Amino acid sequence: MQTTLPTIDILVATTSGNTEYLADQLSDQLQQQGYSTRLHYEPVYSDLVEAVNEQSYWLACIASHGAGEYADSMLDFAADLHAKNPALDPLRYAVIAVGDTCYDTYCAAGRDFDHKLKELGAKPLIERLEIDMSVDDPEKKASTWLDYFTQQL
Ligand SMILES: Cc1cc2nc3c(=O)[nH]c(=O)nc-3n(C[C@H](O)[C@H](O)[C@H](O)COP(=O)(O)O)c2cc1C
């Protein structure tokens, strides 16, 4: 029996490009395992949220900037999500929060996104990964975590 692997939408919140690079690596890793991916470097609310259905899987890679704000490429998307509060019950997702422990608001945007999706009814596939850019090797840490993520798909 042939089973079709799901398509993963990868949402990227980046300002200076680190998280975009990380998302590209993860996309390559998923594709090597036979998954299809769609990279959203500037996620568009109507394209993603209004298209949510039982086959929707999001991998959100989210850097914090400012004082725990979302990185630039996802500011509008996050604002819309908070303003409109859509029901996201069919959605399954996972979050990689990127930040730096030298900030009091460590990984605040990624944590917020995870909490918000849960509040809206979406189901986490795996516990959020937090990457501390001051000590972690982001690609190595995320690559190991991704293997657990794919086991849940
Ligand atoms: C101006 C500035 C503000 C930042 N604010 C936070 C923050 O509030 N919390 C946090 O965990 N990391 C913070 N960081 C660290 C970034 O999340 C980290 O540098 C990350 O790698 C940036 O990812 P990007 O290159 O994809 O934008 C900040 C970095 C900068 C340059």
The ligand as an SDF file (V2000), in Angstrom:
LIG
                    3D

 31 33  0  0  0  0  0  0  0  0999 V2000
   17.9400   44.1350   17.7750 C   0  0  0  0  0  0  0  0  0  0  0  0
   17.8070   42.7150   18.2270 C   0  0  0  0  0  0  0  0  0  0  0  0
   16.8310   42.3870   19.1290 C   0  0  0  0  0  0  0  0  0  0  0  0
   16.6900   41.0600   19.5900 C   0  0  0  0  0  0  0  0  0  0  0  0
   15.7300   40.7530   20.5150 N   0  0  0  0  0  0  0  0  0  0  0  0
   15.6350   39.4890   20.9710 C   0  0  0  0  0  0  0  0  0  0  0  0
   14.6590   39.1610   21.9560 C   0  0  0  0  0  0  0  0  0  0  0  0
   13.8720   39.9770   22.4090 O   0  0  0  0  0  0  0  0  0  0  0  0
   14.5990   37.8700   22.3920 N   0  0  0  0  0  0  0  0  0  0  0  0
   15.4490   36.9070   21.9170 C   0  0  0  0  0  0  0  0  0  0  0  0
   15.3640   35.7710   22.3580 O   0  0  0  0  0  0  0  0  0  0  0  0
   16.3790   37.1920   20.9610 N   0  0  0  0  0  0  0  0  0  0  0  0
   16.4810   38.4520   20.4880 C   0  0  0  0  0  0  0  0  0  0  0  0
   17.4260   38.7550   19.5360 N   0  0  0  0  0  0  0  0  0  0  0  0
   18.2960   37.6890   19.0240 C   0  0  0  0  0  0  0  0  0  0  0  0
   17.8070   37.1850   17.6760 C   0  0  0  0  0  0  0  0  0  0  0  0
   16.6260   36.4190   17.8300 O   0  0  0  0  0  0  0  0  0  0  0  0
   18.8970   36.3240   17.0500 C   0  0  0  0  0  0  0  0  0  0  0  0
   19.9930   37.1480   16.7210 O   0  0  0  0  0  0  0  0  0  0  0  0
   18.4240   35.5840   15.8350 C   0  0  0  0  0  0  0  0  0  0  0  0
   19.4660   34.7890   15.3330 O   0  0  0  0  0  0  0  0  0  0  0  0
   17.9480   36.5270   14.7530 C   0  0  0  0  0  0  0  0  0  0  0  0
   17.3980   35.7540   13.7140 O   0  0  0  0  0  0  0  0  0  0  0  0
   17.2220   36.3070   12.2370 P   0  0  0  0  0  0  0  0  0  0  0  0
   18.6360   36.5180   11.6760 O   0  0  0  0  0  0  0  0  0  0  0  0
   16.5230   35.2210   11.5250 O   0  0  0  0  0  0  0  0  0  0  0  0
   16.4690   37.5730   12.2790 O   0  0  0  0  0  0  0  0  0  0  0  0
   17.5630   40.0500   19.0910 C   0  0  0  0  0  0  0  0  0  0  0  0
   18.5380   40.4130   18.1420 C   0  0  0  0  0  0  0  0  0  0  0  0
   18.6620   41.7190   17.7130 C   0  0  0  0  0  0  0  0  0  0  0  0
   19.7310   42.0520   16.7020 C   0  0  0  0  0  0  0  0  0  0  0  0
  1  2  1  0
  2  3  1  0
  2 30  2  0
  3  4  2  0
  4  5  1  0
  4 28  1  0
  5  6  2  0
  6  7  1  0
  6 13  1  0
  7  8  2  0
  7  9  1  0
  9 10  1  0
 10 11  2  0
 10 12  1  0
 12 13  2  0
 13 14  1  0
 14 15  1  0
 14 28  1  0
 15 16  1  0
 16 17  1  0
 16 18  1  0
 18 19  1  0
 18 20  1  0
 20 21  1  0
 20 22  1  0
 22 23  1  0
 23 24  1  0
 24 25  2  0
 24 26  1  0
 24 27  1  0
 28 29  2  0
 29 30  1  0
 30 31  1  0
M  END
$$$$
